[in-house]
Amino acid sequence: MGAMSVHSHDQRRLKLKLLALLFGALTLASACAELERPAAYAPAPTPSVAIGEGQVSDEAAGETFSAETVDDFVPSTSIDYTPLLLVPTDNGVVEAGPGSSAATEGLVDRRPVAVYDDLVGGLVVEESTVGVTYLPAQGEPQLIDESGSALLDVGYWDGAPRAFLQVDGRRIDRVQLVAEQAGDERERREHIQLADDETLVDFSASRGIQALIVQDAECGDLRFYGADGNPLDIASPPLPECTFPGRPSFGAVAISRDGEAVAYTTVTYRGDGTEAGTDLVVRELASSQPFFPYRIGENLDRITSITFDGSRIAYAKESAGGSTVTIIDVTGTDERPVNTLGGTLLGTVSFARNPILLGSE
């Protein structure tokens, strides 16, 4: 496993440089107040779109140039930072790190079902009785949805983070979290609309890439989309054996924080449609060859979410003994249970891609 590069950020470059088409969709909603633009965010470049490995096209100028000259506009991650795992529990958000766990500052009284970092110290949190709230590292909380939409993840491209919300079983919106230009107001746009016979199973975002698992009358699919909400020319993993039509063969998905690799689960079913087994697979996006097939679920175990920091995968599992959270190292299959500080798991787990700064001076 030592030759595998999926966990080595310093030895790889992202082979697919994806930049956004910022103005390709209709605005669905807009807040009244102007958004502040934190100094940590980079300015957005000229809108452009990836056309192939190592090449991008500037639509305004009609030119094609090497991707090596284009910055990725993602906040840097400290080489010394080991991503903490964010676990939503009925005791608030628990941050689990190497050898210890702690309650996240300012979130003890919340009952989140989903929580994701914004890459610059803040969090986006969904609570079933409140809605979706943005908690910036500095400043007051901002309610960004109270209509019952589900928080799916937070992506980052062209200098700003965007939260992804599931409006119904088929529509996914993106919501701007901070200003891209001075005086901007918050925008909410439809990002992806699935086909009438499809429903969303799982979703993951990293940089300008989104991975979606869908369910249909057969066994569904795993596919990739870009910053403009259009399908990407990235080879999807081959569909596993369809053991129970109507139930998805892909169960959960997570893109690594550097956007270079993907982890996903494949599920087989018993004759009554319950889970017979779940395997975890990892592969680099630029490669069609998967590695690290590893069994993480047996009969009746249900993997509810996974998250991937590039070298470790955390997964939440419901089984006869209750809900558990486990971190596994993809370089050696070492497993470590996560201490949730006595709290009961309420929703999806996620790695914080940068340190959380809520409550810091």
MARVODREN-478005 format. One record per residue (C-alpha): residue in three letters; y negated, z, x. Coordinates in steps of 0.25 Angstrom, whole numbers, plus 5000, padded with zeros to 4 digits. Example, Ala and Ser with C-alpha at 12.3 -4.5 7.8 and 13.67 -1.06 7.14 Angstrom:
Ala501850315049;Ser500450295055;
//
This chain:
Met500050005000;Gly499150025012;Ala498849875012;Met498349874998;Ser496749854997;Val496549894983;His496050034988;Ser495249985000;His493849964996;Asp493349935011;Gln494449835014;Arg494249745002;Arg493049664995;Leu493049634981;Lys493549494979;Leu492949464966;Lys491449484966;Leu491049494952;Leu489549494947;Ala489049504933;Leu488449404923;Leu487449504918;Phe486949424906;Gly488149354900;Ala488349444887;Leu487549484875;Thr486849624875;Leu487549704865;Ala486749834866;Ser485549894874;Ala484950034876;Cys483550054874;Ala483250134886;Glu483050074900;Leu484150104910;Glu483850164924;Arg484450084936;Pro485050184946;Ala484650144961;Ala486150144964;Tyr486350014956;Ala486149874963;Pro485349764957;Ala486149664949;Pro486249524956;Thr486049384950;Pro487149374939;Ser488349304945;Val489849284942;Ala491049284950;Ile491749144951;Gly492849174961;Glu493249254973;Gly492149274983;Gln491149184975;Val490049214964;Ser489149124957;Asp487649144955;Glu487449084941;Ala485949084942;Ala485949004955;Gly487248924953;Glu487748964967;Thr489049024972;Phe489049114984;Ser490049204991;Ala490249344984;Glu490149414998;Thr488649394996;Val488649474983;Asp488549624982;Asp489449694972;Phe488349784966;Val489349904965;Pro488850044969;Ser489550074982;Thr490650184982;Ser490650284993;Ile491850265003;Asp492050415002;Tyr492050424987;Thr493450444981;Pro493250404966;Leu493450514957;Leu494250504944;Leu493550524931;Val494450584920;Pro493850604906;Thr494450734900;Asp494050824889;Asn493450914899;Gly492450804904;Val492650704915;Val493450754927;Glu493250694941;Ala494550694948;Gly494450674963;Pro495450694975;Gly496050824973;Ser495150884963;Ser494450864949;Ala493150904943;Ala492350884930;Thr491250784931;Glu489850844931;Gly489150834918;Leu490450784910;Val491150904907;Asp490750914893;Arg491050764890;Arg492450714884;Pro492450574890;Val493550474887;Ala493050374898;Val492150394910;Tyr491750294921;Asp490750304933;Asp489550214934;Leu489750194949;Val488450264952;Gly488750414949;Gly488750404933;Leu489750404922;Val490050334909;Val490750414899;Glu491350394886;Glu491550504876;Ser492250484863;Thr491250564855;Val490050514862;Gly490150374867;Val489950314881;Thr488850384890;Tyr488350344903;Leu488050464913;Pro487250414925;Ala487250484938;Gln485750524935;Gly485150524921;Glu485550554907;Pro486850514900;Gln486650374892;Leu487550354880;Ile487950204881;Asp488850194869;Glu489150274857;Ser489850174848;Gly491250214852;Ser491450114863;Ala492450154874;Leu491950164889;Leu492850074897;Asp492350074911;Val491050054920;Gly490849924928;Tyr489749894938;Trp489149764942;Asp487849704946;Gly487249834949;Ala487549914936;Pro488649984929;Arg489149944915;Ala490050024906;Phe491049954898;Leu491349994884;Gln492449954874;Val491849924861;Asp493049894853;Gly494449844857;Arg493949714862;Arg492449724867;Ile491949784880;Asp490449804882;Arg489749834895;Val488549934895;Gln487549934906;Leu487350074912;Val486150054921;Ala485049954922;Glu485249834930;Gln483749794930;Ala482549884928;Gly482249914914;Asp483649874909;Glu484249934896;Arg485749954894;Glu486449834890;Arg487849834883;Arg488549694882;Glu489849644877;His490649624890;Ile492049584886;Gln492649544872;Leu494149544871;Ala494949444863;Asp495249484848;Asp496749514851;Glu496449604863;Thr496049744865;Leu495549824877;Val496649914884;Asp495849954897;Phe494649914905;Ser494149934919;Ala492849894926;Ser492449894941;Arg491249814946;Gly491149694938;Ile492649684934;Gln493349734922;Ala494849734919;Leu495349734905;Ile496649764899;Val496849704885;Gln497849714874;Asp498349604865;Ala499549564857;Glu500349544869;Cys500149634881;Gly498649624885;Asp498049584898;Leu497249634910;Arg496049554913;Phe494749554921;Tyr493249534917;Gly491949524925;Ala490549574924;Asp490249474914;Gly491349504905;Asn492149374908;Pro493649374913;Leu493749364928;Asp494649274935;Ile495549394941;Ala497049384939;Ser497449484929;Pro498749554932;Pro500049484926;Leu500349534912;Pro501549634913;Glu502749624905;Cys502249634890;Thr503249734885;Phe502549774872;Pro501649664866;Gly500349724860;Arg500349834871;Pro499549804884;Ser500349784897;Phe499149824905;Gly498749964902;Ala497550014911;Val496649944921;Ala495649994932;Ile494849914942;Ser494649974956;Arg493250024958;Asp492949914969;Gly493349814959;Glu494449754967;Ala495749804961;Val496349834948;Ala497349934943;Tyr498049924930;Thr499349974922;Thr500449894916;Val501149954904;Thr502549934898;Tyr502949974885;Arg504150034877;Gly504749964865;Asp503850054856;Gly502550014864;Thr502350144872;Glu502150144887;Ala503450124895;Gly502750124908;Thr501450094915;Asp501250044929;Leu499950044938;Val499549914945;Val498449884955;Arg497949754961;Glu496749694967;Leu495949604958;Ala495949494969;Ser497449494969;Ser498549464959;Gln499549554966;Pro499649694960;Phe500149814968;Phe500449964965;Pro501249954953;Tyr501450104949;Arg502050164937;Ile501050264931;Gly501650284917;Glu503050294911;Asn503550304897;Leu502450334887;Asp501350364898;Arg500050294894;Ile499050264905;Thr497750274899;Ser496850234910;Ile496750204925;Thr495650194935;Phe495650134950;Asp494750174961;Gly495450074971;Ser496450164977;Arg496750264966;Ile497150244952;Ala496950354941;Tyr497650344928;Ala497750424915;Lys499050434908;Glu499550494895;Ser500950534894;Ala501850644887;Gly501250754896;Gly499750714893;Ser498650644900;Thr498650634915;Val497750574926;Thr498350524939;Ile497750464951;Ile498650374960;Asp498350314974;Val498750164974;Thr499050174989;Gly500150274987;Thr500450304973;Asp500050444975;Glu499750514961;Arg498850624958;Pro498550694945;Val497150714941;Asn496650854937;Thr495850844924;Leu495350984925;Gly496151024912;Gly495450914904;Thr496250814895;Leu496050664899;Leu495250594888;Gly495150454893;Thr495050354905;Val495050394919;Ser494150324930;Phe493750334944;Ala492250354947;Arg491950244957;Asn490750324963;Pro490450474963;Ile489950534950;Leu488550584951;Leu488250654938;Gly487550784939;Ser487150754954;Glu485750774959;
//
